[in-house]
Amino acid sequence: MKQANAIIYFLICFSFVAKAQTNNEEPNKIFRISSKAVWEPGMSIMQDIRNECGKKEYPDFGECFWAEAKKAGASADALAFIKMTKNDGYLRDFKETGRVDVAYAFYPFRANENQLCFLVNGSPDMIDVDDYKIMKTFALEKNETYKELKNKYSDISIWPGDRSGTDYPVVNSGTGGGQIFTFVYRLRNGCHACMLLGLANVDFYFNKDGRYIGSKVVNVIKTKDTNSGEAIENAYTNGSKEIKVKAGKSFSISLSSNRTTGYEWEPANSFNDRIIRLLSKQYLPGNSNLPGSGGTENWNFITLSKGETAVALEYVRPWEKDKQPAKKIEFKIVVY
């Protein structure tokens, strides 16, 4: 009898301990961001939220935004992501890239830089790639091209690149199963709206377990001193001329494009990653304010080792799978 009572007592105690462990673990459960957290509220809903949360009876605008998003039908995952932004923004798009993924956020109530990008689901679980504390670690001063610009423009400063769309970042495999994310940053002559002086490509490194290792400036590309400031110096546009570049140096291909038509340039072949590596692809609108006006696409590469390869690109609408490209172009790359 005593043995039976002891067994019953043990089972009761065990059930309480197991329940306590479950309850203790639940608050520490990591929220893994996925496409389920994407929210598409539309302009009318956002305007209603702005009007409602602007009333005096709501002293905490962010808490009101979260509550109104919930009323508007945002999913539990979408609301969890809003909380992760401290109730400042929501997830507009998501890209699964492996152990660490890319989250594209929109902060609707900011005056500038409404588009943000986060590297998520690693360690740390959420990295704002445009956080000033992170940008300070880039060690731009060690780059020779940056030094040239700094000597000419003493007020040069680093700013986020174009964070609209989802063309970025370029993702490559790192050593030992890790990941490398390459982001573009703008170098301006002092202020947010000042002349563009250059573009910096920066790698973010993660190990195979998704732990953030650090970042490194890959290269800095000068831009022309024009009103647009977006034209890349020494960018290749003519496929009939081969591109000769020294190993370890970078080069750019700049092609006319008009995203308003639905067309964009895409690779027609696989890049030889032993010889060259794609760093970034950016669409830069032109100066014209006319509806339907086009711009340019800049494809930035760095050379890795000596050899010959080719970069073939085609001008397509991505959703038209069985249609011939509107244009094709191929560049012969000679790395010496």
VOROPA-813443 format. One line per 8 residues: for each residue y, z, x of C-alpha. Coordinates in Angstrom, 3 decimals. Layout:
<nodes>
Y/Z/X ~ ...
</nodes>
This chain:
<nodes>
0.000/0.000/0.000 ~ 2.387/0.948/2.784 ~ 1.524/-2.316/4.561 ~ 2.240/-4.332/1.396 ~ 5.597/-2.575/0.914 ~ 6.460/-3.263/4.555 ~ 5.731/-6.978/4.105 ~ 7.875/-7.144/0.944
10.696/-5.314/2.722 ~ 10.481/-7.728/5.647 ~ 10.623/-10.786/3.380 ~ 13.650/-9.440/1.505 ~ 15.474/-8.687/4.770 ~ 14.574/-12.106/6.153 ~ 15.925/-13.851/3.058 ~ 19.250/-11.981/3.389
19.483/-12.835/7.093 ~ 18.689/-16.506/6.451 ~ 21.275/-16.660/3.665 ~ 23.849/-14.958/5.868 ~ 23.195/-17.430/8.667 ~ 23.558/-20.350/6.259 ~ 26.837/-18.987/4.928 ~ 28.152/-18.346/8.429
27.242/-21.831/9.623 ~ 28.753/-23.709/6.700 ~ 32.446/-23.130/7.564 ~ 31.784/-24.352/11.105 ~ 30.101/-27.541/9.954 ~ 31.853/-30.505/11.602 ~ 33.211/-33.123/9.207 ~ 32.084/-36.546/10.447
34.628/-39.167/9.507 ~ 33.301/-42.406/8.030 ~ 34.419/-45.257/5.789 ~ 33.895/-42.846/2.863 ~ 37.201/-41.220/3.860 ~ 39.219/-44.431/3.392 ~ 41.796/-44.182/0.602 ~ 43.774/-47.086/-0.893
46.403/-45.530/-3.172 ~ 48.689/-48.523/-3.726 ~ 52.483/-48.570/-3.788 ~ 52.923/-47.253/-7.335 ~ 50.760/-44.177/-6.702 ~ 52.589/-43.426/-3.462 ~ 55.934/-43.727/-5.213 ~ 54.769/-41.340/-7.960
53.648/-38.853/-5.292 ~ 56.962/-39.184/-3.465 ~ 58.877/-38.517/-6.687 ~ 56.697/-35.574/-7.728 ~ 56.631/-33.867/-4.323 ~ 60.346/-34.359/-3.834 ~ 61.117/-31.934/-6.634 ~ 62.573/-28.565/-5.670
59.683/-26.572/-7.137 ~ 57.400/-27.875/-4.378 ~ 58.558/-26.174/-1.145 ~ 55.557/-27.439/0.857 ~ 55.635/-31.242/0.701 ~ 52.316/-31.635/2.530 ~ 50.365/-29.362/0.195 ~ 51.855/-31.218/-2.745
50.831/-34.555/-1.202 ~ 47.232/-33.333/-0.842 ~ 47.151/-32.028/-4.420 ~ 48.629/-35.229/-5.852 ~ 46.201/-37.348/-3.812 ~ 43.371/-35.379/-5.393 ~ 44.812/-36.002/-8.871 ~ 45.100/-39.708/-8.031
41.363/-39.907/-7.348 ~ 41.082/-39.543/-3.568 ~ 37.486/-38.708/-2.620 ~ 36.418/-35.421/-1.052 ~ 36.089/-37.172/2.323 ~ 39.538/-38.734/1.965 ~ 41.036/-35.324/1.143 ~ 39.281/-33.776/4.142
40.855/-36.402/6.401 ~ 44.294/-35.741/4.898 ~ 43.790/-32.057/5.806 ~ 42.955/-33.093/9.372 ~ 46.359/-34.800/9.609 ~ 48.008/-31.562/8.418 ~ 48.681/-33.291/5.104 ~ 50.881/-35.944/6.715
48.735/-39.072/6.364 ~ 45.592/-40.699/5.016 ~ 42.827/-42.963/6.356 ~ 43.641/-46.628/5.637 ~ 40.712/-48.144/7.573 ~ 37.730/-47.183/9.712 ~ 35.712/-48.872/12.457 ~ 32.281/-47.627/13.509
31.854/-48.263/17.240 ~ 29.007/-45.975/18.342 ~ 29.060/-42.310/19.281 ~ 32.852/-42.257/19.006 ~ 34.583/-44.216/16.232 ~ 38.091/-45.463/15.411 ~ 40.172/-44.170/12.491 ~ 43.311/-46.042/11.380
45.752/-43.781/9.563 ~ 48.945/-44.315/7.599 ~ 51.670/-41.660/7.480 ~ 53.739/-42.737/4.450 ~ 56.596/-40.250/4.789 ~ 57.578/-40.873/8.414 ~ 60.782/-42.685/9.314 ~ 59.166/-44.436/12.328
55.625/-45.056/13.591 ~ 53.877/-44.908/10.220 ~ 50.692/-46.440/11.633 ~ 48.550/-44.179/13.807 ~ 45.171/-44.490/15.456 ~ 42.642/-41.765/16.211 ~ 39.431/-41.691/18.234 ~ 37.107/-39.580/16.095
33.669/-38.005/15.850 ~ 33.525/-37.150/19.538 ~ 34.689/-34.099/21.448 ~ 37.462/-33.309/20.682 ~ 36.660/-34.453/17.153 ~ 40.023/-36.225/16.692 ~ 42.317/-37.661/19.396 ~ 45.721/-39.140/18.564
46.035/-41.855/21.214 ~ 49.844/-41.799/20.840 ~ 50.214/-38.055/21.298 ~ 52.998/-37.561/23.846 ~ 50.919/-34.954/25.697 ~ 48.200/-37.547/26.250 ~ 50.641/-40.302/27.208 ~ 52.071/-38.031/29.897
48.657/-38.046/31.637 ~ 48.575/-41.844/32.083 ~ 50.128/-41.644/35.580 ~ 52.068/-44.864/35.086 ~ 54.096/-44.097/38.207 ~ 51.097/-45.067/40.360 ~ 51.075/-48.639/39.020 ~ 52.916/-51.159/41.242
54.233/-53.297/38.363 ~ 55.551/-50.199/36.621 ~ 57.311/-49.170/39.839 ~ 59.046/-52.582/39.954 ~ 60.236/-52.168/36.375 ~ 61.316/-48.584/37.027 ~ 63.451/-49.689/39.983 ~ 65.218/-52.235/37.797
65.366/-50.194/34.565 ~ 65.769/-46.490/35.259 ~ 65.515/-45.606/31.545 ~ 62.085/-47.205/31.062 ~ 59.908/-45.251/28.625 ~ 56.463/-45.575/27.045 ~ 55.946/-46.134/23.311 ~ 52.950/-46.876/21.064
51.840/-50.485/20.807 ~ 51.436/-52.312/17.525 ~ 49.207/-50.023/15.467 ~ 48.992/-52.204/12.348 ~ 45.800/-54.071/11.517 ~ 42.440/-53.344/13.145 ~ 42.312/-55.847/16.040 ~ 42.518/-52.979/18.503
41.209/-51.228/20.497 ~ 38.898/-53.353/22.601 ~ 35.680/-51.347/23.016 ~ 33.385/-51.739/26.043 ~ 30.283/-49.938/27.256 ~ 30.856/-47.367/29.962 ~ 28.553/-46.169/32.706 ~ 25.537/-44.153/31.615
25.846/-45.115/27.967 ~ 29.459/-44.046/27.531 ~ 32.303/-45.874/25.804 ~ 35.642/-47.288/26.967 ~ 38.469/-47.834/24.470 ~ 41.438/-49.941/25.654 ~ 44.811/-49.466/23.948 ~ 48.136/-51.249/24.446
51.424/-49.373/24.899 ~ 54.941/-50.767/24.986 ~ 57.360/-50.086/27.820 ~ 60.944/-50.176/26.568 ~ 64.355/-49.813/28.138 ~ 65.028/-46.319/26.821 ~ 64.731/-46.190/23.029 ~ 62.371/-47.150/20.220
64.394/-50.270/19.349 ~ 65.464/-51.169/22.916 ~ 64.380/-54.240/24.872 ~ 60.680/-54.583/25.606 ~ 60.075/-54.597/29.363 ~ 56.301/-54.635/29.562 ~ 52.919/-53.753/28.110 ~ 50.522/-51.175/29.557
46.772/-51.386/28.924 ~ 45.148/-47.953/29.067 ~ 41.429/-47.093/29.056 ~ 40.106/-43.977/27.272 ~ 36.734/-42.868/28.673 ~ 33.940/-41.023/26.830 ~ 30.512/-40.067/28.140 ~ 27.253/-40.789/26.313
27.559/-37.519/24.363 ~ 30.981/-38.492/23.030 ~ 32.946/-36.100/25.225 ~ 36.408/-37.307/26.246 ~ 36.586/-37.639/30.040 ~ 40.124/-38.915/30.522 ~ 42.357/-41.984/30.548 ~ 43.550/-44.492/33.137
46.155/-47.265/33.272 ~ 44.296/-50.537/33.824 ~ 47.331/-52.775/34.271 ~ 50.968/-53.321/33.352 ~ 52.177/-56.735/32.209 ~ 55.834/-57.746/32.402 ~ 57.572/-59.389/29.467 ~ 60.468/-61.816/29.620
64.004/-60.468/29.272 ~ 64.728/-62.250/25.989 ~ 65.935/-61.013/22.626 ~ 62.398/-61.130/21.283 ~ 61.069/-59.355/24.363 ~ 57.546/-60.242/23.265 ~ 56.818/-63.286/25.458 ~ 54.455/-62.396/28.306
55.462/-63.541/31.782 ~ 52.990/-65.846/33.526 ~ 50.865/-66.271/30.395 ~ 48.639/-69.344/30.327 ~ 48.936/-71.719/27.364 ~ 47.405/-74.991/28.595 ~ 43.634/-75.268/28.577 ~ 43.671/-78.386/30.771
44.776/-76.325/33.776 ~ 42.346/-73.908/35.351 ~ 43.371/-70.303/35.811 ~ 43.040/-69.022/39.377 ~ 43.272/-65.249/39.749 ~ 42.465/-62.858/42.558 ~ 39.698/-60.310/41.888 ~ 41.114/-57.053/40.586
44.178/-58.730/39.069 ~ 44.982/-59.484/35.435 ~ 45.974/-62.591/33.518 ~ 47.048/-63.440/29.964 ~ 46.454/-66.294/27.551 ~ 49.211/-66.839/24.983 ~ 48.600/-69.133/21.997 ~ 50.639/-70.079/18.940
49.333/-68.460/15.781 ~ 50.371/-67.861/12.199 ~ 48.615/-64.945/10.508 ~ 50.361/-65.674/7.181 ~ 48.003/-68.661/6.802 ~ 44.921/-66.511/7.307 ~ 44.128/-68.175/10.629 ~ 43.621/-66.332/13.901
42.082/-67.010/17.300 ~ 38.542/-65.753/17.884 ~ 36.120/-66.080/20.825 ~ 33.912/-69.185/20.718 ~ 31.767/-67.889/23.584 ~ 30.777/-64.589/25.143 ~ 33.001/-63.484/27.998 ~ 31.166/-63.011/31.299
31.636/-59.259/31.696 ~ 30.580/-59.398/35.337 ~ 33.618/-61.539/36.180 ~ 36.289/-60.728/33.555 ~ 36.925/-58.080/30.924 ~ 39.041/-58.428/27.802 ~ 41.639/-55.651/27.665 ~ 43.578/-56.417/24.524
44.372/-58.942/21.843 ~ 47.708/-58.688/20.060 ~ 49.445/-60.787/17.442 ~ 53.192/-60.824/17.991 ~ 55.361/-62.190/15.137 ~ 58.199/-64.521/16.101 ~ 61.924/-63.891/15.734 ~ 62.349/-65.884/12.536
62.809/-63.955/9.301 ~ 61.738/-66.967/7.241 ~ 58.670/-66.406/5.012 ~ 55.532/-67.918/6.508 ~ 56.889/-68.138/10.047 ~ 54.380/-67.756/12.846 ~ 54.120/-66.017/16.177 ~ 51.780/-65.809/19.163
48.509/-64.181/20.066 ~ 48.276/-62.667/23.528 ~ 44.826/-62.184/25.070 ~ 44.970/-59.967/28.152 ~ 42.136/-59.915/30.700 ~ 41.401/-58.237/34.021 ~ 39.205/-59.830/36.698 ~ 36.280/-57.829/38.053
34.549/-59.922/40.709 ~ 34.608/-63.358/42.337 ~ 33.117/-66.259/40.439 ~ 33.781/-68.908/37.798 ~ 33.596/-68.541/34.032 ~ 35.268/-69.841/30.888 ~ 37.235/-68.456/27.959 ~ 36.742/-70.551/24.826
38.745/-69.718/21.713 ~ 38.839/-71.233/18.235 ~ 41.458/-71.025/15.490 ~ 39.686/-70.010/12.271 ~ 39.899/-68.127/9.024 ~ 37.297/-65.400/9.687 ~ 35.916/-65.451/6.149 ~ 35.242/-69.230/6.191
31.909/-69.078/7.995 ~ 30.762/-72.696/7.451 ~ 34.082/-74.459/8.084 ~ 35.037/-76.180/11.331 ~ 37.814/-74.495/13.358 ~ 41.304/-75.904/12.891 ~ 41.795/-75.878/16.686 ~ 39.766/-75.195/19.811
40.786/-74.496/23.378 ~ 38.907/-73.613/26.560 ~ 40.186/-72.205/29.845 ~ 38.300/-72.430/33.134 ~ 38.672/-69.154/35.042 ~ 38.312/-69.089/38.818 ~ 38.291/-65.622/40.362 ~ 38.603/-65.564/44.159
</nodes>
